[in-house]
Amino acid sequence: MIQIFTYNNTFEGFLTVVFECYMRNAYPADIRPRNKLQRNIFCEYIFIESNPDKAARVWKGIRERLPGKNKNLPFYSFLSEADGIEMKIFRFIKRIFSKQFDVDTDFGDPDVLYLNQVSMKVKHEGMRMLQFVRFQRTKEGLYFCGIEPRYDVIPLAINHYKRRFANQKWIICDLKRDYGIFYDLKETQEIVLTQKNFNELDGAVQDYLLEEGEEFYQQLWKTYFKNINIKERKNLRLQRQHMPQRFWKYLTEMQED
């Protein structure tokens, strides 16, 4: 029977699957996140429980075998959530552990080429998370931002915002994937928002929850943006190139008065 290994949709869970494949000397026909399974009566589905120690051993081995610039290649590729990405990464890891050299730059291998291409897209989207995030301050003193990135790149932005807003509590919420990262001045944790007191289309916090004066500062920022925008030099094509239109609904300065 065809074996399909499943996991809990986390990178740690996926690495645990890789560990178990080696321990069982198994080569699955596919590896799928549990929430994306399409069951087939001719397949045997084996769920692998996530184990941080096993995952850490695999990750340590991967990073020891990859050069500096590509040490995170499997992780970036995983964040793309591309269909079938797990098996591409699995085959890539198999080559790494088989002690082959320069696997990460063997572009004659379709898997390697694809992983490099998709990881670049993920990193680029991660950079946009640093450029197009706008926080709103609530009455509780919490800074909130809702955004809908193309890939699951919020994990790539965590360290940046921990450094930048080290003395402020904040939440960055992924509206597409329905989860967020909460920083409590000490550490970050993943959360699921059960009460969505914000507009799910643009991430705007409901007015009654905003701190007094927040709307004034938002209006001030929009006025500043409008005043420095020289009408005669306006170039919408160039603007969309550097600031993709899909992000406009999350940007305070792009909202109509």
Stockholm file with secondary structure:
# STOCKHOLM 1.0

chainA/1-257         MIQIFTYNNTFEGFLTVVFECYMRNAYPADIRPRNKLQRNIFCEYIFIESNPDKAARVWKGIRERLPGKNKNLPFYSFLSEADGIEMKIFRFIKRIFSKQFDVDTDFGDPDVLYLNQVSMKVKHEGMRMLQFVRFQRTKEGLYFCGIEPRYDVIPLAINHYKRRFANQKWIICDLKRDYGIFYDLKETQEIVLTQKNFNELDGAVQDYLLEEGEEFYQQLWKTYFKNINIKERKNLRLQRQHMPQRFWKYLTEMQED
#=GR chainA/1-257 SS CEEEEEECSSHHHHHHHHHHHHHTTCCCSEEEEGGGCCCCTTEEEEECCCCHHHHHHHHHHHHHHSCGGGTTHHHHHHHTCCTTHHHHHHHHHHHHHTTCSSGGGCTTSHHHHHHHHHHHHHHHHHHHHHHSCCCEEBTTSCEEEEECCSSSCHHHHHHHHHHHTTTSCEEEEETTTTEEEEECSSCEEEECCSSCCBCTTTCCBCGGGBCTTHHHHHHHHHHHHHHHSCGGGCCHHHHHHHSCGGGGGGCGGGSCC
#=GC SS_cons         CEEEEEECSSHHHHHHHHHHHHHTTCCCSEEEEGGGCCCCTTEEEEECCCCHHHHHHHHHHHHHHSCGGGTTHHHHHHHTCCTTHHHHHHHHHHHHHTTCSSGGGCTTSHHHHHHHHHHHHHHHHHHHHHHSCCCEEBTTSCEEEEECCSSSCHHHHHHHHHHHTTTSCEEEEETTTTEEEEECSSCEEEECCSSCCBCTTTCCBCGGGBCTTHHHHHHHHHHHHHHHSCGGGCCHHHHHHHSCGGGGGGCGGGSCC
//
